[in-house]
Amino acid sequence: MSNGRPDLSKDELYRRLEEAEDIIRAIREGEIDALVIRKSSVTDEVFTLDGNDSYRSFMEAMDIGAAAFDSHGNLLYCNGALCALLDVSKPSVADSGFWNAFDDVNRAIVNNALRAAREQKTTCEVQISVSGHLRRLLLNSDALQLGVNDAVAVTFTDITDRIQAERSQEAERTALAILASAAEAVIVTDIDGIVSHANAAAMTLASCDPVGLSFGEAFGLEFSAATGLMQGDDFIALAVAGQSVQGVEALAPRGRISRDVLVSAAPLRVAENQTKGAVATLVDLSARKSAERQQLLLMRELDHRVKNTLALVVSISNRTASTEDTIEGFRESFSGRIHALAATHNILADRSWSSIRLSELVAAELAPFVENYHRRFSIDGSDVEILPRAAVPLGLIIHELATNAAKYGALTSESGTIAVQLDSEPEGESRLIRWIERGGPEVSPPTRRGFGHTVIERSLKYSPAGGAQIDFAPSGVTCSIRIPAEDVVATSPVS
Amino acid sequence: METSETQDARGPKKLVLYVAGETPKSLAAIKNLEKICTENLPGKYVIEVVDLKKSPQLAREHNIVAIPTLVRELPTPIRKIIGDLSNSEKVLVNLQVSENE
């Protein structure tokens, strides 16, 4: 009692010694971070070893979400910005509110980031769901010393909007690329009908850069069917009002060449019920129009040919009837001539009525008369392409010559041959083809001129440069056929 | 005395944890103690947290020097566990061994 303190038992003294040693151990091992200092006999004061709580004030002043964790991953502090970001109240954040903001997968990502941060700075992305909306957060974590404590500082930055902005930029770039690569003219206007985008195909339909001009000014479309009541701007106004217009024919006269186009316009909807302008497409109809014109031309040509052919058939029929004595004779000659006409027509039809090769024509006309064609027949000189105008009469001439050869000439005997020779050079305005029969019986001129003779001599006389001259020489019939040179388009060696 | 001890053994015993505001070790000690009690000693203890930052005079009752410190008053003798209670084995040994005393 001499020092004013109560006497302590031995056990109590041991216990106090043990406690003092435990305190020293705890300090050494960093297990405590505050001490109570007795200032007087009545007042005590607590000193924290982490200096002060200034880091909390600092974190609180930050705009981005920030938190501090101890080395075991326990949350030490979470600032207001992070509470707002996670939609967690300040009082509940320490009471597992922080961790509950994440699902299992993202909780594991945060835990891994906290562990990794003890070694090095770590960045990763986590996702949370706030009021049913997915938010994407960029997490940065790094080691931090708070007084005597090892800690980890973590910041969370909401990058949802940034990613969304990047995505919409990317989407816009893609949309522009699609627009640019579209083969058809595509024009985008704002709600006032002013052109904001026009692709390359659209540029060719305008006299100058259409961007900034009204759709009507830029393209000056002429709607012939609308008698001036409907203008280009009216389409855009309709589209902006929410009504699509499809497939109206118009003339786009402002380009280098005036073009027929098919106009369509539709509202440009960026979000539900939000129209930002209109999209118009101008499909070039020039090719289709030209095809239509070509078809019409062909129809007229076909009509013309059919009429010509019918007239020819009637004429052949009449003339054959007047020169044949019997029905049987008429049937044979008439059908032979009609078949000859058909053979030429068949080849011309196969060639789309462009031209016919001489060798092909001769072969087709001789086919009904000659079995071993190559032995009995030869063609010398160049082959030529003959236009339809000359091909039809030439086919008839060859038919008549062949008929004559089969009845009276070279084709009546086994040894008879026929040669067709084409002069390599034009003779004036004509190309000369010679029909030469040899090896047949002796020829004597016919006692009367039949229709066959008339066909041979007159068929090619539609031009002064055309015609044929038959000669009944005793050694064999020969015939000089002149084809107008203008109806011969090309020469090539005989194949 | 025996009567009171028997009564105490029936109901949960009180543990007093002394902390200093929200220092990292104080927060860790609270969390660790809650975890130990929930997982290993359910229903045996109630925890009272004393913030010496707010009421430093309360340190005198148990002669607290270092923070955090956990005090188990009953059963006697009084037990103090100093530190953030991160070593749960050490905490359990102190709390359970004492029970058997």
Interface residues (C-beta under 8 A of the other chain):
Chain A: R15 E19 D22 I23 R25 A26 I27 E29 E31 I32 D33 A34 L35 V36 V42 T43 D44 E45 V46 T48 L49 D50 D53 A68 D70 H72 N74 L75 L76 Y77 A94 L146 G147 N149 A151
Chain B: V19 A20 G21 E22 T23 P24 K25 S26 L27 A28 K31 L52 K53 P56 Q57 A59 R60 I64 V65 A66 I67 P68 T69 P77 K80 I82 G83 D84 S86
